[in-house]
Amino acid sequence: MQHRYADTYSIRWIKHRRYAWFGVLPLLACLAPARNLLAENAGTPTYKSNQSQSQLTIQVNNDRLTLTLAKAPQVYLSGVIDADASQRFEAMVRSGKIATGSDVYLNASGGDIAAGMALGRQFREDSMVTHLGTPRLPRHVGAGKPATCIDACAYAYLGGLYRWAPTGADRIGFPTHQVSDPKPAGAGSAPQTPDDVTTYLKDMDIDAAALTSMLTASRDGLAWLSADQMISTRLANNGRLPLMATYQVQSGAPYLVLNEVKRGGEHRMTLQCKQGNVTLTAYNTVGADHARQIVARAARSFFEINRNESLPQQQENATVHDQSVVITRDYPSTQLGNLITAHSIGAWVRDKNSTLRYGFEFELHGLDRILKTYYQSCWQYAPWQMPQKS
């Protein structure tokens, strides 16, 4: 599971009731650096839209401490998603008050389904990241109140490029009546047809059938979905886009690329078909400095097939290439079948001074067709003799 980014620090001032006159100057001298630090870390001010209770409130935490810890601005949307919410949000993006790629925290109930979907499209267009969460003051630490995201809010949540599943007491609920009669909750709004909702889900790369199955299973007006349900159906991705496989031919030789993009990085594996063997290479993109640190501290590197170490007799160490830690192994062609039928393939570097290991793992579920195509192409390119059965 991925953890939600930390919010912000708080700076607390110690107040004294009394102090002697001769202690004023030393005290001020001590407070001056702290005062300068507070001013330095204040950074960009917090923006908060002043809306009525029937409208969505938009709060932006964009101070320096938030950017240092969370690595991105934090936008809190609270209240009711009204018909004009998307336009107000877009205006703040265009004015620079909301940056692309921001973390968006949702806590809204009711509202206009069409406006929720419009807001979700805005999130996707600007590569926003969606969470459930309640507003916090800048430079303030502490657990916030539980967030609730239902109806229009739930559909807006699906627009996030990266979508974190609910944690703790946060809850997300989808309206079950949307399956057969997707009408907006907002008075005076145009009804939404099933096709409108289905088109939106398709555009957001959401499996409409999986969502519909969970909604029809609920007997209440809302289907409250757990974190496990959200992740298993890809309604939430916890910072990782789906694993992609591409097949091509380079100089006549079949070449397969497995690629997974996550927030802040990328993982990649390649399978190069050769005469007599297949070269498996893993690229863990973590940045040049971090990659050099990992390799410098490495005791050994290895692949895992179905979470069991593979080819332990090969002790080649990892290397650094551009921004990535690179691991390469040559497999006999006769083992290609084991590779493409595996449930998972992992690539790891073990730290020599601790039990830590660095790397990643791919779950190969859903890639059967392209993996079989690659196997057949590799066989045609460089046929190998299958071992004799006893």
C-alpha positions in Angstrom: 0.0 0.0 0.0 1.1 3.5 -0.7 1.0 6.1 2.0 -0.6 9.4 1.6 1.9 12.2 1.4 2.6 14.0 4.6 0.8 17.3 5.0 2.7 20.0 6.7 4.8 20.9 9.7 3.8 23.3 12.5 6.1 25.8 14.1 5.2 26.5 17.7 6.2 29.6 19.6 7.0 29.4 23.3 5.3 32.3 25.1 6.5 33.5 28.4 4.3 35.3 30.9 7.0 37.4 32.4 10.7 38.1 31.8 13.1 40.7 33.2 13.9 43.8 31.3 17.5 42.8 31.0 16.5 39.5 29.4 14.6 41.2 26.5 17.5 41.7 24.1 19.0 38.2 24.5 15.5 36.8 24.0 14.9 38.8 20.9 18.3 37.7 19.5 17.3 34.1 20.0 13.9 34.5 18.4 15.2 36.3 15.4 16.5 33.2 13.5 13.2 31.4 14.3 11.2 34.3 13.0 13.3 34.4 9.8 12.8 30.7 9.3 9.0 31.1 9.7 9.0 33.9 7.2 11.2 32.0 4.8 9.1 28.9 5.0 5.8 30.7 4.6 6.3 30.7 0.8 3.3 31.1 -1.4 0.1 32.0 0.6 -2.8 29.7 1.0 -5.8 30.4 -1.4 -9.3 29.8 -0.3 -12.4 30.5 -2.3 -15.2 32.2 -0.4 -18.3 30.2 -1.4 -21.7 29.7 0.1 -22.6 26.5 1.9 -24.3 25.3 -1.3 -21.1 25.6 -3.3 -17.8 23.7 -3.3 -15.0 25.3 -1.2 -11.6 25.3 -2.8 -8.5 25.7 -0.5 -4.9 25.5 -1.8 -2.0 24.9 0.5 1.0 26.0 -1.6 3.5 27.1 1.1 7.2 26.1 1.0 6.9 23.6 3.8 4.0 21.8 2.0 6.0 21.7 -1.2 9.1 20.4 0.6 7.2 17.6 2.4 4.4 16.7 0.0 6.4 17.4 -3.1 3.3 19.0 -4.7 0.6 21.6 -3.8 -2.4 20.4 -1.8 -5.9 21.3 -2.9 -8.8 20.7 -0.6 -12.3 20.5 -2.1 -15.1 20.5 0.5 -18.9 20.9 0.6 -21.2 20.3 -2.3 -20.1 20.0 -5.9 -22.3 22.6 -7.5 -22.9 23.2 -11.3 -20.1 25.9 -11.5 -17.5 24.0 -9.5 -15.5 22.9 -12.5 -15.4 26.4 -14.0 -14.1 27.9 -10.8 -11.5 25.1 -10.4 -10.4 25.6 -14.0 -10.1 29.4 -13.5 -7.8 28.8 -10.6 -5.7 26.5 -12.7 -5.5 29.0 -15.5 -4.6 31.8 -13.1 -1.7 29.7 -11.6 -3.3 29.4 -8.2 -3.7 25.7 -8.7 -0.7 23.9 -10.3 -0.9 20.9 -12.6 -0.1 17.7 -10.9 -1.4 18.9 -7.5 -2.7 16.6 -4.8 -6.5 17.0 -4.6 -8.2 16.0 -1.3 -12.0 15.5 -1.6 -14.6 15.7 1.1 -18.0 16.4 -0.5 -21.5 15.0 -0.5 -24.5 15.4 -2.8 -24.0 17.7 -5.7 -24.4 17.6 -9.5 -23.3 14.4 -11.2 -22.5 16.2 -14.4 -20.4 18.8 -12.5 -18.6 15.9 -10.8 -17.7 14.4 -14.1 -16.7 17.8 -15.5 -14.4 18.2 -12.5 -13.0 14.8 -13.0 -12.2 15.6 -16.6 -10.4 18.7 -15.4 -8.4 16.6 -12.9 -7.3 14.2 -15.7 -6.4 17.0 -18.1 -4.1 18.6 -15.5 -2.7 15.3 -14.2 -4.1 15.8 -10.7 -3.8 13.2 -8.0 -7.0 12.4 -6.0 -7.3 11.4 -2.4 -10.0 11.6 0.3 -9.2 14.2 3.0 -10.4 17.2 5.0 -8.8 20.6 4.9 -5.8 21.4 7.1 -4.3 24.8 7.9 -0.8 25.5 6.4 2.1 24.5 8.6 -0.3 22.5 10.9 0.3 18.9 11.9 -2.4 16.6 13.2 -4.9 14.0 12.0 -7.8 15.6 10.2 -11.4 14.6 10.5 -12.6 11.6 8.4 -13.5 12.5 4.9 -16.7 11.4 3.1 -16.9 11.4 -0.7 -20.3 10.4 -2.3 -22.4 10.9 -5.4 -20.8 13.6 -7.6 -17.7 13.6 -5.5 -17.1 9.9 -6.2 -17.2 10.5 -9.9 -14.9 13.5 -9.6 -12.4 11.3 -7.7 -12.2 8.9 -10.6 -10.7 11.7 -12.8 -7.4 11.6 -10.9 -4.5 10.3 -12.9 -3.3 8.7 -9.7 -6.0 7.8 -7.2 -5.3 6.8 -3.6 -7.7 4.4 -2.0 -9.5 5.6 1.2 -7.5 5.1 4.4 -8.5 5.1 8.1 -12.1 6.3 8.6 -12.4 8.0 5.2 -15.3 6.6 3.1 -16.3 6.7 -0.6 -19.8 5.9 -1.8 -21.2 5.6 -5.3 -24.9 6.1 -6.0 -26.5 2.8 -6.9 -29.3 4.5 -8.9 -26.7 5.6 -11.4 -26.7 2.1 -12.8 -30.2 2.4 -14.3 -31.3 6.0 -13.7 -28.3 8.3 -13.5 -30.0 11.6 -12.6 -28.2 14.4 -11.0 -28.8 15.4 -7.4 -28.8 19.1 -8.1 -32.1 20.7 -8.8 -32.7 22.1 -12.2 -29.8 20.2 -13.8 -30.2 18.2 -17.0 -30.5 14.4 -16.4 -27.5 12.3 -17.3 -28.1 9.2 -19.4 -26.4 5.9 -18.8 -24.4 6.5 -21.9 -23.0 9.8 -20.4 -21.7 8.0 -17.3 -20.4 5.0 -19.4 -18.6 7.3 -21.7 -17.0 9.2 -18.8 -15.8 6.0 -17.2 -14.3 4.8 -20.5 -12.5 8.1 -21.0 -11.1 7.8 -17.5 -9.9 4.2 -18.2 -12.3 2.9 -15.5 -13.8 -0.6 -15.9 -17.5 0.3 -16.1 -18.5 -3.4 -15.8 -16.6 -3.9 -12.5 -18.1 -0.7 -11.0 -21.6 -1.7 -12.1 -21.2 -5.1 -10.6 -20.4 -3.6 -7.2 -23.2 -1.1 -7.4 -25.9 -3.6 -8.3 -24.7 -5.8 -5.4 -25.7 -3.1 -2.9 -29.2 -2.9 -1.6 -28.8 0.7 -0.3 -28.9 3.9 -2.1 -25.1 4.1 -1.8 -22.5 1.4 -2.4 -19.7 2.0 0.1 -16.5 0.6 -1.3 -13.5 -0.6 0.7 -9.9 0.1 -0.2 -9.4 -3.5 -1.3 -12.4 -3.3 -3.6 -11.1 0.0 -5.0 -7.6 -1.4 -5.7 -8.7 -4.8 -7.0 -11.0 -3.2 -9.7 -8.4 -0.4 -10.5 -10.8 2.3 -9.3 -7.8 3.3 -7.2 -4.3 2.7 -8.4 -2.3 4.1 -5.4 0.2 5.9 -7.6 0.8 3.3 -10.4 -0.6 3.3 -13.9 -1.4 -0.2 -15.4 1.5 -2.3 -16.6 1.9 -1.9 -20.4 3.5 -4.4 -22.7 4.7 -3.6 -26.2 6.2 -5.9 -28.8 8.5 -4.9 -31.7 11.2 -6.3 -33.9 14.7 -4.9 -33.9 17.1 -6.0 -36.6 14.8 -9.0 -37.2 14.9 -10.1 -33.5 11.7 -10.0 -31.4 11.9 -7.4 -28.5 9.4 -7.1 -25.7 9.1 -4.1 -23.3 7.2 -4.2 -20.0 6.7 -0.7 -18.7 5.0 0.7 -15.6 4.8 4.4 -14.9 4.3 5.5 -11.3 4.1 8.9 -9.7 7.7 10.2 -9.6 9.3 7.3 -11.4 9.2 4.4 -13.9 10.0 0.7 -13.9 10.8 -1.2 -17.1 11.9 -4.7 -18.2 13.0 -5.8 -21.7 13.2 -9.3 -23.2 15.6 -9.5 -26.1 15.4 -12.7 -28.2 18.9 -14.0 -29.4 20.3 -17.2 -30.8 20.3 -19.7 -27.9 19.2 -17.3 -25.1 17.0 -14.5 -24.1 18.4 -11.4 -22.3 16.2 -10.1 -19.5 17.0 -6.5 -18.4 15.4 -4.5 -15.7 15.6 -0.7 -15.3 14.6 0.9 -12.0 14.5 4.6 -12.7 15.1 6.4 -9.4 17.3 9.3 -10.4 21.1 9.4 -11.1 22.3 10.2 -7.5 20.0 7.6 -5.9 20.9 5.0 -8.5 24.7 5.5 -7.8 24.1 5.1 -4.1 22.1 1.9 -4.5 24.8 0.3 -6.7 27.6 1.5 -4.4 26.0 -0.2 -1.4 24.9 -3.3 -3.3 25.9 -6.8 -2.1 24.3 -8.5 -5.1 21.5 -8.2 -7.6 19.0 -10.8 -8.7 15.7 -11.6 -10.4 12.7 -13.4 -8.8 10.3 -15.5 -10.8 7.0 -16.0 -8.8 8.9 -14.5 -5.8 11.6 -17.2 -5.9 15.2 -16.2 -6.8 16.1 -17.1 -10.3 19.6 -18.0 -11.7 21.4 -17.8 -8.3 24.5 -19.0 -10.0 24.8 -15.8 -11.9 26.3 -13.1 -9.6 26.6 -10.2 -11.9 26.1 -6.9 -10.0 23.8 -4.0 -11.0 25.0 -1.0 -12.9 23.9 2.6 -13.4 22.6 3.8 -16.7 21.4 7.5 -16.9 18.8 7.7 -14.2 18.3 3.9 -13.6 19.7 1.0 -11.7 20.1 -1.8 -14.4 20.1 -5.6 -13.8 20.8 -8.0 -16.7 20.7 -11.8 -17.0 20.8 -14.2 -19.9 18.3 -17.1 -19.8 18.5 -20.2 -22.0 15.9 -20.0 -24.7 14.4 -23.2 -23.2 13.4 -21.2 -20.1 11.4 -18.5 -22.0 8.2 -20.4 -21.4 8.8 -20.2 -17.7 9.3 -16.5 -17.9 6.2 -15.6 -20.0 3.9 -17.9 -17.9 5.0 -16.5 -14.6 2.6 -14.7 -12.3 5.3 -12.2 -11.3 8.8 -11.1 -12.2 10.8 -9.0 -9.8 14.2 -7.3 -10.0 16.1 -6.5 -6.8 19.4 -5.2 -5.4 20.3 -6.3 -1.8 22.1 -3.7 0.4 25.3 -5.1 1.8 24.9 -3.3 5.2 21.3 -4.1 6.0 18.4 -6.3 5.2 17.0 -3.7 2.8 16.5 -4.4 -0.9 15.7 -2.0 -3.7 13.7 -2.8 -6.8 10.3 -3.6 -8.1 7.9 -6.5 -9.1 5.6 -6.8 -12.1 2.3 -8.8 -11.9 1.9 -10.2 -15.4 -1.9 -10.9 -15.1 -3.7 -9.8 -18.2 -0.7 -9.9 -20.6 -1.1 -13.5 -21.7 -1.9 -12.7 -25.4 1.1 -10.5 -26.1 3.5 -12.7 -24.1 2.4 -15.8 -26.2 2.9 -13.7 -29.4 6.4 -12.8 -28.3 7.2 -16.5 -27.5 6.0 -17.7 -30.9 8.0 -14.9 -32.7 11.1 -15.7 -30.7 10.7 -19.4 -31.6 10.4 -18.5 -35.3 13.4 -16.2 -35.1 15.8 -18.7 -33.3 14.3 -22.2 -32.8 15.6 -24.1 -29.9 15.7 -27.8 -29.1 13.2 -28.7 -26.4 14.5 -31.0 -23.7 13.7 -34.6 -24.1 11.0 -36.0 -21.8 12.1 -39.1 -19.9 
